[in-house]
């Protein structure tokens, strides 16, 4: 009996202190809970955020996932509970958390929420990174500190409430949606995004810092984000008539979760645009060039054991354009940002038209799915009156994700109401891994 106990303790010690124990858990591993922010009000007159969030709550709680929902105030909380009650959804597994940040700046907790790491005692800890609102709010003015600090401190607040320690703090600026971990020592990053977020840092400096912070063995650097996910005020995009009158409705300014994801430790999902689609618009042509360049990098990459990655392709949704007149709240938000940035011209040097005269392109993506215990929530965009090509792409994307996660229920949700804010289902959620890693998990 003593020998068996000694053997167990030796195995425990070896696993606990191995480099494998110090790692970032993958999103598909067992989770303690899911965080998301319930938007306060619609960004579009055509699409209801309440409807999207209701479907998310139903899908997640029916799979026995615990939820932490950020709410604006007590009135907002009562509004949400009323919706859930009307739809016979219990709130037993839900914690409503009054936000300390300004709505709608905190719509996407994927990005300002905690960055996780399992430490040597198999305990979950938080890595505290810096925050500058997607690179839009650099600086130390009173206004920028007022807007940034509540989101910057959110990860530590959540950690304290869950009894989780903060094991490292860094001045590096990065968001959750900008990073893809495979749970086995590898991180994927977008080089352009990371360098823009951290002026003065070299790629080599960032590479070394991330490896140290997250106990990584390897980082895969991808060159570019998608064109439609660049800076809101980068330039104007073409509409369906190829007129340059389209503003990104908002954007995460270069996130990897819009186009490339790990499906498991050795499989990568990458968005794809066909030759035929690339002929239809500059948006598709530029994105095809970028996605092809990404594929050429990934096909030559290997995991930490030297094995090549399996690469699976998924469609890019057809762009959908909406008149600013249908989105008055979004017009007001972007007009405010324009004034805050003192943006008299776009970043490409062209003149800045009135926001209210433009069209908007929401942040559409099939890669921006969210994983929880037992389920995967994926975008689906077709509705009555839209082209059948959109329905066909929805079907293909669903099949790809179903094959990737055969043991989970795949639930399609139309996320357009939250896409107008610059993100999707993945952006709107932040997973909390199991707080303590079990020995049998390490052995897998």
C-alpha angles and dihedrals in degrees: 000000000000090000091052091049091049091050091050092050091049091052090046092050093047094050094042094053099037122107087245090066091055102067146109110264117234119244093245092062120099112294134210095206147327125246122206139161118234105218116240103229135343124290092201131043089221103051132053121220089196089061092052094047092046090056090047093052092046093049095046099042094045086060088052095252118155115230136208108195121195110220131184099227143324092287090054091048092051090049091054095045089050091054092048092046092050088054094046093246114148120225097209093111095043130093113194110210121195106227122234091199128083117264127261094022090076099051093118114050091174085081107042096026124103122300108220136218133170109226131207095281089053090251122139115245136177128243108210113214129181125263135214102161098265091317092300097104107047117156142059103259117136092252094050092047089048090054099038106040100066090054093041091056096044095092093056091046092054091045092052092048091052094044092246120143126229104235100182140014126201138183090219112117116224141134132224094246090055093065133065118192124190095202091240105081101288130112128186118209137174108239097207091051097048094047092048091050092050110040110190094032122105124220089248092053092049092046091054094044095050092048090053096044097047099029092242130171097197143015123202111208116207117195107225144012120229115288094239090054096059125107113318091237097038095112141307121281129218121262126216089284091050093250114142098236102112125110122193100253085226130314142206086233099238114348123170094213089073093068115005132043141164112245093185135341092287104027127079127195115212129182117240136205121194127227089249092053092048089062092058100067146355088246093062093039094054093043091049090055091050096045092047090051089051091050091052089056096044096048089062096044127098136196122249090279094054096255118140117242123251106234120206122189127218130187125261112234118250109259116255121201126205130192116247088232088069092054109049095157091053090048089055093048095049092043088054090050090049090056092044091053091041085229108178091157135027119255091258088061097252123131120275112237123203110284090226090062094058140080125239131227112204120217099267120183141145090202091064094083124139127226125211136158107306097349145069120202113210134180121257118182110179119111134163112298097024123113118278088236088074091053090050092052091048089054094048093048091049091051092050092053093043091054090047093051106030093162095055132073110247112215121191117213129176101234099181092118090063095033088072088069092060101263144066144216094305092047091049093056136057120194123220110209122218105292094231125036112227121227092240089056090057092052094057 
